[in-house]
Amino acid sequence: MPYAAPLWRSIRDDLRARIKAGLLKPGEKIPTTKALMEEYSTTSATVRRAVDSMIESGELVGRQGIGVFVADDSQRSS
């Protein structure tokens, strides 16, 4: 049986694809945790892991009490 990647990685990869395709633009707020939970039929912990991994890599920026946004060029870590 082939190995299936964890769902959080699939969510991360999908968000990356949306950014690359221009569906989510720099400075734009990503869907809420609740919206992503519903879209992927998963838990908040799974969504948070995907989003947190993108924050750690500098692809997304979290703003306390406001939301999570696509990093623009000045915010991206190289």
Buried (B, 14 or more C-beta within 10 A) or exposed (E): EEEEEEBBBBBBEBBBEBBEEEEBEBEEEBBEBEEBBEEBEBEEEBBBBBBBBBBEEEBBBEEEEEBBBBBEEEBBEE
